[in-house]
Amino acid sequence: MERYKKLTLLHSNDMHGDFLAEDRDQKLLGGVARLSGYVNKVRSEEKNVLYCIAGDMFSGSVIDSDFLGLSTIRIMNMLAPDVATVGNHETDYGLTHLLFVEKCAEFPIVNANLYENITGSRLFSPCKVLKVDGMKILFIGILTEEVIKQTKKEGIVGTVVEVADAATEVGKVCNTYRSADIDMTVLLTHIGFEEDKKLAEKLNPAWGVDVIIGGHSHTFLEKPAVVNGIPIVQAGTGTDLIGRFDITIDTRNNSISDYTWQTVPIDSDTCPRDEEIFHLINDYKMQTDEKYGRVITHFCRELTHPSRTQETELGDLFAEALRDSFGLDMMLMASGSLRTPKLGPIVTLGGLTECFPFDDGAYMLSLKGSVLRRMIQHMLRPAVWKGEHCEFYQFSDGLKVSYSVPRAEILEFSLHGKPIEDETVYTVGMQSYHFNNLEAIFNVSREEAECVAGARVIATSCKEVIEEYLENHWQLGHAIDGRMEIIFEG
């Protein structure tokens, strides 16, 4: 029997409904049709090829949202990954719907640490063994703690949320399913790059985990991070790139003998187009274009949202739209709610929906200045600047925060030029998801947040509020005005 065998392992993560190619610098980049074309090309060129997806296939496009993910599963079935794991956005349409959609998938979906509370049963198969050229490759799925925040209101879900517990769960699966003839073990995770590194540190080498393929933090890498002897990789976000391992497996010792890893651009120069998927996606696009092609407003120029951890033009505008509509002192709008880096100058319903896809409600809180300061201090904590995946917020105008990263300290905290006083009460708006997870996100208990006047629902759809605001305000333009000043030196 041949001892050394080659395996090509392709991987994507955080595709977020990025189905269509984009025209950039006279070159078409990304799109599932060319991604599929590349996967098919590699499958025809190489003997042993596996393709996996590390979560978040859903959310981010009207083609996905208008069909509640069913369109995505149909497209993914044609893309034909060999295995996938769930991400937090797979729960966007509800857990019950996810379990229905999973039945429509023609590829295995694995997760080891998402449980149903009453019986303690896993909701998915924890792992999958794929056989190729006499080799057995074990894939195990691990999910981010954020999913418990999103599904908490459903009351039927529990998840292993601590990294130490996740490591224990991996050990349990490896001990149970990793038989002596497993040649390679892959963790498909959706916990973020920094958490992947922490998880790798806690894995017992005897469990035999060879590779971690991650998602959630949208991390672009030039080379794998190697922790505890385990290479950890991600392929950014969307479909502009695909990750590629070329691995030599020692089948006698059931271990990796050698490997190379790279990210491969998906573009019109190097990737053929899968015509069947192209026509399927185009059919969906024609249906959504008819519905979402309506022009809502016209900006003076294109507005941008280049990063979730800084003040942005779109973040400022949307936070102000919500604050003004609700009549509050301030609005804390989640940066992660904005899913595209730019919008405009012509804003269609489709463009707005792809930029702001989460149709969440909003709450009003009456907060003392001391509590508000603690919340903002926690939002700006050191973990954010170390690259960990943390919630971050855009501020409505009038609120000014100056923060020193080296000192981990708020230097200025004011509203309309006046310092925010500890005992003064301010009306603050936030989206329902963030209110429902106050303690996890802001390190403030529900009792503290509601002690002055309780909490009140002020809208059931932030998206509808923003749409109405934009329809009534044309030729908007917004320049960043320094309401969020982050100081990295001194």
C-alpha positions in Angstrom: 0.0 0.0 0.0 1.2 3.5 -0.9 2.5 5.2 2.3 2.5 8.8 1.3 -0.6 10.3 -0.4 -1.5 13.8 -1.4 -4.7 15.5 -0.4 -5.8 18.9 -1.7 -8.1 20.5 0.9 -10.0 23.6 -0.3 -12.0 25.8 2.1 -14.3 28.9 2.3 -15.8 30.7 5.2 -18.2 33.6 5.8 -19.6 33.6 2.3 -22.6 35.6 3.4 -24.6 35.2 0.3 -21.8 36.7 -1.9 -23.2 35.1 -5.0 -22.4 37.7 -7.6 -19.0 38.7 -9.2 -17.9 42.3 -8.8 -16.3 44.4 -11.6 -13.0 45.8 -10.1 -10.2 47.3 -12.2 -11.6 45.7 -15.4 -11.6 42.3 -13.8 -14.5 40.2 -12.4 -13.8 39.2 -8.8 -15.6 36.5 -6.8 -19.0 35.1 -7.2 -20.1 31.6 -6.6 -20.1 30.7 -10.3 -16.4 31.3 -10.6 -15.7 29.8 -7.2 -17.4 26.7 -8.4 -15.5 26.8 -11.6 -12.2 26.9 -9.6 -13.3 24.0 -7.3 -14.3 21.9 -10.4 -11.0 22.8 -12.1 -9.0 21.6 -9.1 -11.1 18.5 -8.8 -10.3 17.7 -12.4 -6.5 18.4 -12.0 -5.8 16.7 -8.7 -6.5 13.1 -7.7 -7.7 13.7 -4.1 -9.7 16.8 -3.4 -12.1 17.8 -0.6 -13.9 21.1 -0.2 -15.3 22.4 3.1 -17.1 25.5 4.3 -16.5 26.9 7.9 -19.9 28.5 8.5 -21.9 31.6 7.6 -23.2 30.7 4.2 -26.3 32.7 5.0 -27.1 36.5 5.3 -25.7 39.4 3.4 -27.6 39.4 0.1 -31.3 39.9 -0.9 -31.0 36.6 -2.8 -30.5 34.9 0.5 -32.8 36.9 2.7 -35.8 37.0 0.3 -35.9 33.2 0.1 -35.0 32.7 3.8 -31.8 30.8 3.0 -33.5 28.2 0.8 -31.9 29.8 -2.3 -28.5 29.6 -0.6 -28.9 25.9 0.1 -29.9 25.3 -3.5 -26.9 27.2 -4.7 -24.6 25.4 -2.2 -26.0 22.1 -3.3 -24.7 22.9 -6.8 -21.4 24.1 -5.4 -21.2 20.7 -3.7 -19.0 21.1 -0.7 -18.0 17.8 0.8 -18.8 19.0 4.4 -19.8 22.3 6.1 -20.3 23.5 9.6 -22.9 26.0 10.8 -22.1 29.7 11.7 -24.0 32.1 13.8 -25.8 33.6 10.8 -27.2 30.2 9.9 -29.7 30.9 12.8 -30.8 34.3 11.4 -34.2 32.9 10.2 -34.7 30.9 13.4 -33.4 27.6 14.7 -36.5 25.7 13.6 -36.0 27.0 10.0 -32.4 26.1 10.1 -33.2 22.5 11.0 -35.6 22.4 8.1 -33.0 23.9 5.7 -30.4 21.4 6.9 -32.7 18.7 5.7 -32.6 20.3 2.2 -28.8 20.2 2.1 -27.3 17.5 -0.1 -24.0 17.7 1.8 -23.3 16.9 5.5 -23.5 19.8 8.0 -21.6 19.0 11.3 -21.5 20.7 14.7 -20.4 19.1 18.0 -21.4 21.8 20.6 -25.0 22.9 19.8 -27.5 21.1 22.1 -31.2 21.0 22.7 -31.7 21.9 26.4 -34.4 19.5 27.5 -32.8 16.2 26.5 -29.2 17.4 26.0 -29.1 16.0 22.5 -27.0 17.4 19.8 -28.9 19.2 17.0 -26.4 18.1 14.3 -24.1 15.2 13.7 -20.9 16.2 15.5 -18.5 15.0 12.8 -18.2 13.3 9.4 -15.6 10.9 8.2 -14.8 11.3 4.5 -13.1 8.6 2.6 -10.8 9.4 -0.3 -8.2 7.1 -2.0 -8.2 4.8 0.9 -7.7 7.6 3.4 -10.1 8.6 6.1 -10.4 12.3 7.0 -12.4 13.3 10.1 -14.1 16.7 10.2 -15.5 18.1 13.5 -17.7 21.2 13.7 -17.4 23.8 16.5 -19.6 27.0 16.8 -19.2 30.5 18.2 -20.7 31.5 21.6 -22.6 34.2 19.7 -25.2 31.7 18.5 -26.5 31.4 22.1 -27.1 35.1 22.1 -29.1 35.0 18.9 -31.2 32.0 19.9 -31.6 32.7 23.5 -35.1 34.0 23.0 -36.2 30.7 21.5 -35.5 29.0 24.9 -34.7 25.6 23.5 -31.0 25.9 22.8 -27.8 25.5 24.8 -24.3 25.6 23.6 -20.8 24.9 24.9 -19.6 28.5 24.9 -16.3 28.6 26.8 -13.1 27.7 24.9 -12.1 25.2 27.6 -15.5 23.5 27.2 -15.1 23.5 23.4 -11.7 21.8 23.8 -13.4 19.2 26.1 -16.1 18.7 23.4 -13.4 18.2 20.7 -11.7 15.6 23.0 -15.0 13.8 23.5 -15.6 13.5 19.7 -12.0 12.5 19.0 -12.0 9.8 21.6 -15.3 8.5 20.3 -14.9 8.7 16.5 -11.2 9.0 15.9 -10.5 5.3 15.3 -7.0 4.0 14.7 -7.3 4.3 11.0 -8.2 8.0 10.8 -5.5 9.5 8.7 -6.2 13.2 9.4 -8.5 15.2 11.7 -9.8 18.7 10.7 -11.7 21.1 13.0 -14.2 23.2 11.1 -14.7 26.1 13.5 -16.8 29.3 13.6 -15.4 31.0 16.7 -13.0 33.6 15.3 -9.3 33.6 14.7 -8.2 34.6 18.2 -10.4 32.0 19.8 -9.1 29.4 17.4 -5.6 30.0 18.7 -6.8 29.7 22.3 -8.7 26.5 21.4 -5.6 25.0 19.8 -3.5 25.7 23.0 -6.0 23.6 24.9 -6.1 20.6 22.6 -4.4 17.4 23.9 -2.0 16.2 21.2 -3.3 12.7 21.8 -6.6 13.7 20.3 -4.8 14.0 16.9 -6.2 17.3 15.6 -4.1 18.2 12.5 -5.7 21.4 11.1 -8.1 24.1 12.2 -10.1 25.8 9.4 -11.9 28.7 10.9 -14.4 31.5 10.3 -16.4 34.2 11.9 -13.7 36.9 12.3 -13.2 37.4 8.5 -9.5 37.1 8.9 -7.2 37.5 5.9 -3.9 35.6 6.3 -0.7 35.4 4.4 0.4 32.2 6.2 -1.1 29.8 8.8 -0.8 30.6 12.4 0.7 27.5 14.1 -0.3 26.9 17.7 0.5 23.7 19.6 1.7 22.3 16.3 -1.7 22.9 14.6 -1.9 25.2 11.5 -4.9 27.6 11.8 -6.3 29.2 8.7 -9.1 31.4 7.3 -9.9 32.7 3.9 -11.2 36.2 4.7 -14.9 36.7 3.7 -17.1 36.4 0.7 -16.1 34.6 -2.4 -13.1 36.7 -3.6 -10.7 34.1 -2.2 -10.5 30.4 -1.5 -8.1 28.7 0.9 -6.0 25.8 -0.4 -4.0 23.2 1.5 -1.8 20.8 -0.5 -1.0 18.1 2.1 1.1 15.0 2.0 -0.3 12.4 4.4 1.7 9.7 6.0 -0.9 6.9 6.0 1.3 4.6 8.1 1.6 7.0 11.0 -1.8 8.7 10.3 -0.2 12.2 10.3 0.7 15.1 8.1 4.1 14.6 6.6 4.2 18.0 4.8 1.9 20.8 3.6 1.7 24.1 1.8 -1.2 26.6 2.2 -2.3 29.6 0.2 -5.3 31.7 -0.6 -6.2 31.7 -4.3 -8.0 34.8 -5.8 -11.3 34.0 -7.5 -11.3 36.1 -10.7 -12.1 36.1 -14.4 -8.4 35.7 -15.3 -7.8 32.3 -13.7 -11.2 30.8 -12.8 -13.7 29.4 -15.3 -17.3 30.1 -14.8 -19.7 27.3 -13.8 -22.5 28.1 -16.2 -25.2 26.0 -14.4 -24.7 27.9 -11.2 -24.4 31.2 -13.0 -27.8 30.7 -14.6 -29.4 29.6 -11.3 -28.1 32.7 -9.5 -29.1 34.9 -12.4 -32.7 33.5 -12.2 -32.8 34.5 -8.5 -31.3 37.9 -9.3 -34.0 38.6 -11.9 -36.7 37.9 -9.3 -35.1 40.0 -6.6 -34.2 42.9 -9.0 -37.8 43.3 -9.9 -38.7 43.7 -6.2 -35.6 45.5 -4.9 -34.7 47.7 -7.8 -36.8 50.6 -6.4 -34.7 53.8 -5.7 -35.1 54.9 -2.1 -32.8 58.0 -2.1 -29.8 59.6 -3.7 -26.7 60.5 -1.7 -24.5 63.4 -2.7 -21.7 60.8 -3.1 -20.9 57.2 -2.1 -20.7 56.8 1.7 -18.4 54.2 3.2 -18.1 51.7 6.1 -14.5 50.4 5.8 -14.2 49.0 9.3 -16.4 48.0 12.1 -14.0 49.3 14.8 -13.9 53.0 13.8 -16.3 55.8 13.2 -17.6 55.5 9.6 -19.7 57.7 7.3 -22.6 55.2 7.0 -22.4 54.4 10.7 -22.8 58.0 11.6 -25.7 58.5 9.2 -27.6 55.4 10.2 -27.1 56.1 13.9 -28.5 59.7 13.4 -31.4 58.4 11.4 -32.5 56.1 14.2 -31.8 58.7 17.0 -33.8 61.4 15.2 -36.6 59.1 14.4 -36.9 57.8 18.0 -36.3 61.2 19.6 -33.5 60.0 21.9 -30.4 61.6 23.5 -28.2 59.1 21.6 -28.3 55.9 19.6 -25.7 53.1 19.8 -26.0 51.3 16.5 -24.0 48.1 16.1 -21.2 48.4 13.5 -21.7 44.8 12.6 -25.2 45.6 11.4 -23.7 47.2 8.3 -22.6 44.4 6.0 -21.2 46.2 3.0 -18.2 48.7 2.8 -20.1 51.3 0.8 -23.5 52.5 -0.3 -24.7 54.9 -2.9 -24.8 57.4 -4.4 -28.0 55.8 -5.8 -29.6 53.8 -3.0 -32.0 51.1 -4.0 -34.0 48.9 -1.7 -31.8 46.0 -2.7 -28.6 48.0 -1.9 -30.0 49.1 1.5 -31.1 45.5 2.3 -27.7 44.1 1.5 -26.0 46.9 3.6 -28.4 46.6 6.5 -29.9 43.1 6.3 -30.9 42.4 9.9 -34.5 43.5 10.6 -34.1 43.9 14.3 -36.3 46.0 16.6 -35.1 48.7 19.0 -35.3 49.5 22.8 -35.0 52.7 24.7 -33.1 52.7 28.0 -32.8 55.5 30.6 -29.3 55.2 31.8 -27.3 57.0 34.4 -24.1 58.5 33.0 -22.0 56.2 35.2 -23.5 53.1 33.7 -23.2 54.5 30.2 -19.5 55.2 30.8 -18.9 51.6 31.9 -20.7 50.3 28.8 -18.5 52.4 26.4 -15.4 51.6 28.4 -16.2 47.9 27.9 -16.9 48.3 24.2 -13.4 49.9 23.8 -11.6 47.3 25.9 -8.1 46.1 24.9 -9.4 42.8 23.3 -10.9 45.0 20.4 -7.5 46.4 19.5 -5.9 43.0 19.7 -8.1 41.9 16.8 -10.6 39.8 18.8 -14.1 39.6 17.4 -16.1 42.0 19.7 -19.2 44.0 19.4 -18.6 47.7 18.4 -20.9 50.6 18.0 -21.5 53.7 15.9 -22.6 56.9 17.7 -25.2 59.5 16.8 -24.0 63.0 16.5 -23.5 65.1 19.7 -21.9 62.1 21.5 -18.2 62.5 21.8 -15.8 59.8 23.0 -12.0 60.1 23.0 -10.2 56.9 24.1 -6.6 56.1 24.6 -5.7 52.6 23.6 -2.3 52.5 25.4 -3.9 53.7 28.7 -7.2 51.8 28.1 -9.0 54.9 29.3 -11.7 57.2 28.2 -10.2 60.7 28.0 -13.4 62.6 27.0 -17.0 61.6 27.3 -19.5 64.3 26.4 -22.9 65.1 24.9 -23.3 68.3 22.8 -20.1 69.7 24.4 -21.1 69.0 28.0 -19.4 66.2 30.1 -21.6 63.3 30.7 -22.4 63.3 34.4 -22.5 60.2 36.5 -26.0 60.9 38.0 -27.6 62.4 35.0 -30.0 60.2 33.2 -29.8 59.9 29.4 -32.2 58.2 26.9 -30.2 55.6 24.9 -31.4 53.5 21.9 -30.0 50.1 20.9 -31.1 47.2 18.7 -33.1 44.4 20.3 -30.4 41.8 19.9 -27.9 44.0 21.8 -30.5 44.8 24.6 -31.2 41.1 24.9 -27.5 40.4 25.5 -26.6 43.4 27.6 -24.5 41.6 30.1 -22.5 39.6 27.5 -21.9 42.6 25.3 -21.6 45.6 27.7 -20.8 43.9 31.0 -23.8 45.6 32.6 -26.6 43.6 34.2 -30.2 44.0 33.0 -31.1 45.2 36.5 -28.6 48.0 36.4 -29.7 49.0 32.9 -33.4 49.1 33.9 -33.2 50.5 37.4 -34.1 54.1 36.4 -37.2 53.6 34.2 -37.1 50.1 32.8 -36.7 49.4 29.1 -39.3 50.1 26.4 -39.7 48.8 22.8 -39.7 51.8 20.5 -39.6 50.0 17.1 -40.1 46.5 15.8 -38.0 47.1 12.7 -34.9 49.4 12.5 -34.7 48.6 8.8 -38.1 50.1 8.2 -37.2 53.2 10.2 -34.0 53.8 8.2 -35.8 53.1 4.9 -38.5 55.7 5.7 -35.8 58.2 6.9 -33.8 57.9 3.6 -36.9 58.1 1.5 -37.6 61.5 3.1 -34.0 62.8 3.0 -32.4 63.2 -0.4 -28.9 64.3 -1.4 -27.6 63.3 2.0 -23.8 63.6 2.4 -21.9 62.9 5.5 -18.2 63.4 6.5 -16.7 61.8 9.6 -16.7 64.5 12.3 -14.5 62.9 15.0 -17.3 61.9 17.4 -15.2 58.7 18.1 -11.5 59.5 18.5 -9.3 56.5 19.1 -5.7 57.3 20.2 -3.1 54.6 19.6 0.0 56.4 20.8 1.1 58.1 24.0 
